[in-house]
Each structure stands twice: as structure tokens, then as C-alpha cells.
Amino acid sequence: MYEILVRIIKEMKFQKKKQKDLTNFLGIGETSFGSWKSGQSSSYKKYLHAIAQYLDVSVEYLKGETDIKKPPI
């Protein structure tokens, strides 16, 4: 599993958010998330900004470029 996806899943668990809620927020089917997890699709990359917004973290954090979830304002 790619670093980005690992961070997405880890952050969702930390925030106690459900897969269904994320896919609803993104306007995609739940099967898409399953395809991401199984490695059949990497389409999550085009949703990175929206996923970061949903999880209230930076895109850089999701990419593994930093361990700071959200830079201070």
C-alpha cells in the first residue's frame, strides 16, 4: 500500500471517520475506496486536495513529505 493511502487510512482511524463518509464527501462510490486499498486503482491521487480538506490536514502530510499534519497559521 502506498504511503499516501496508509496516511489517509491512519488519519481516518485516528479521527474515527468512516470510509462511507469520505466517499460521500468526494462524491464517489464506496467501491472506489476498496479499489484503492487493494491496489487496483490509484485514482485517490486526483482527490488529494479534497481528502486533505476532509481530514483537515495538508496535502504534504498525506504525501509523507512532512509529519506536521497542518502547518500553523
C-alpha positions, -999 to +999 in steps of 0.1 A: +000+000+000+013+034-009+024+059+018-004+083+008-030+057+013-015+045+045-017+080+059-052+085+047-064+053+064-044+060+096-058+096+099-093+083+093-089+058+121-075+085+144-104+108+137-129+079+138-142+088+103-157+061+081-149+051+046-185+058+036-184+094+049-152+101+029-166+086-003-198+106+001-178+138+007-158+130-025-189+121-045-176+087-054-188+051-048-175+031-018-161+005-042-135+031-053-120+031-018-119-006-018-100-005-052-075+020-036-069-003-007-065-034-028-040-016-051-063-019-082-066+019-085-045+049-076-073+074-085-071+087-050-042+109-061-066+132-080-087+136-048-057+145-026-067+181-020-103+172-012-092+144+011-068+167+029-096+192+033-119+165+046-093+153+071-081+188+079-045+180+071-021+192+045-015+175+012+022+174+021+013+154+052-007+129+032+022+126+007+046+119+035+067+150+028+062+162+064+050+148+097+033+180+106-004+174+099-013+211+093+012+240+093+004+267+118-014+298+105 
